[in-house]
Amino acid sequence: MMSLSESSWYRSSRCTEDSTCVEVALHRGRVRIRGSLMPDIVLSFSPHAWAEFIGRIKRHELDLAFA
């Protein structure tokens, strides 16, 4: 059994070692994300839910309107 600490976490190539980044890993058929500053807090999504979320971001459906 692979623990979360043994998952291969990936981050954008634009992230530096000292910056705050979102990290992504595949683990047991789930997409998991965490923040680099708080690695013990992990969110887990099905591949379908993750693809839908990313698609909505790309279509700007989740953009916030600022007044």
C-alpha positions in Angstrom: 0.0 0.0 0.0 1.4 3.4 -1.0 1.0 6.2 1.5 0.4 9.9 0.6 4.0 10.6 1.4 5.1 8.0 -1.2 2.9 9.5 -4.0 4.7 11.4 -6.8 3.6 15.0 -6.4 3.9 17.3 -9.4 4.0 21.1 -9.5 4.2 23.6 -12.3 7.6 24.2 -13.8 7.0 27.9 -13.0 7.0 27.1 -9.3 10.3 27.6 -7.4 11.3 25.8 -4.3 10.5 28.8 -2.1 7.1 29.7 -3.7 3.6 28.6 -2.7 2.3 26.1 -5.3 -0.5 23.6 -5.8 0.8 20.1 -6.2 -1.0 17.2 -8.0 -0.6 13.5 -7.7 -2.4 10.4 -8.9 -3.0 7.9 -6.1 -5.1 4.7 -6.3 -7.1 6.0 -9.3 -7.8 9.4 -7.7 -6.5 12.9 -8.5 -5.2 14.5 -5.3 -4.2 18.1 -4.8 -2.5 19.9 -1.9 -0.8 23.2 -1.2 3.0 23.1 -0.9 2.9 25.0 2.4 0.3 22.7 4.0 1.1 19.2 2.5 -0.9 17.3 5.1 -4.2 18.8 3.8 -5.1 16.8 0.7 -8.2 17.0 -1.5 -9.2 14.0 -3.6 -11.2 13.9 -6.8 -12.4 11.3 -9.3 -10.7 11.7 -12.7 -14.1 12.7 -14.1 -14.7 15.4 -11.5 -11.1 16.7 -11.9 -11.5 16.9 -15.7 -14.8 18.8 -15.3 -13.2 21.2 -12.8 -10.3 22.0 -15.1 -12.6 22.3 -18.1 -14.7 24.9 -16.3 -11.6 26.8 -15.4 -10.5 26.9 -19.0 -13.9 28.0 -20.1 -13.7 30.8 -17.5 -16.9 29.6 -15.9 -15.4 29.9 -12.4 -14.0 33.4 -12.8 -14.8 35.8 -10.0 -16.4 39.1 -10.8 -14.8 42.0 -8.8 -16.6 45.3 -8.5 
